[in-house]
Amino acid sequence: MRVVLKPGKDKLLRRGYPWVFANQIHRVEGRPRTGDVVEIAAADGTLYGLGFYHERSQIAVRFLTPDPEATIDAAFFRQRLERALALRETAFGDSTHYRLVFSESDGLPGTIIDRYGEVLTWTCLCYGMEQRRDLILDLLEELLQPRAIVERNDNSLREKDGLPQQRGILRGRYDGPVEIVEDGVRFRVDVLEGLKTGFFLDQRLHRPVVARLARDRRVLDVFSADGGFGLMAAARGAAHVHLLDISEPAMQRARENARLNGLDLSRLTFDVANALDRLGELVAQGATYDLIVLDPPAFAKSKRHLDDARRAYQRINISALRLLPPGGLLATASCSQALDEDEFLKIIHYSARRVGCGLRLLYRGTQPPDHPVLEAMPETHYLKFFLFQKMADEVPPVRQ
């Protein structure tokens, strides 16, 4: 079975881009069904390799291997998993919490596998991979002997591949939250009920950077979730930490994590509110902080949401800069893949002009090694992180 591309529609594939879209296909030879492995060929017959086929999705083929003779079996997937595991063990040493598989970047299309010690989570957006789920779970049990494998497929993107949303325990026994230790701070992670797969693993390199600057500072952690940034700042000697999130369950987990670390609760404020509204209220009240962290959810799920996302990012960054005195620190992030780094920087610079301040860049970051970026695939690069210092220099504000 073979998918033949239209003339000139193989340019992205030649550059290493791993998706073939339906409008690139000239014809389909044979009668493949959704989830079958097909050959991918250029109009002149050049074979590019094998991929998973989907009859109805806009992403018609997800690339698997350049070897057209490869057998997509247990040995194939074992090799991919072993390679992914080796990278994480090299990058993180004895740490056992990380993203074990990051979809196309690890050669396993549409598949996310997170590890929290003896518990794994499974998330899949690709029909072909979902069909082979039990095979891959068998391999994971052989390689890692997990106590439990939990399904976190409560993601609307699954519907694009004709897959239902669902959540539950796939293998083993899950008795409740798993404890992890990050830079000496303990967190209890609920992989079944928590946000995403239980913890924001992609910010692991940035939390210690912020925490080292938090000593004796008044910290505001916005979109705090289970308290990753804020509690690490408190553990490193912040004078006071204000955690702000709209989720009451997340805030309850943050309280439990604070107690787990023996933190002084009198130095912590747990605030359940809409962050965009609360930031404006804090500005109106004349509140001030020395260090503010903005780690919002993806405001732009796709390019059609970009205008609304820009306004939301502007709103929170303008408010945060107004809450900081000269010399204050702003750690600001975006996990919207549709918003590239240059555009995000423009938003931050615009926000500074609106406030009438200068900025000094202290640190810039992106995804850690367990979220590798496939150079030919922009979709795998999503996280932008900047740490700025607000400068006293006055500049003319931008007028609306």
Disulfide bonds with the S-S distance in Angstrom:
none
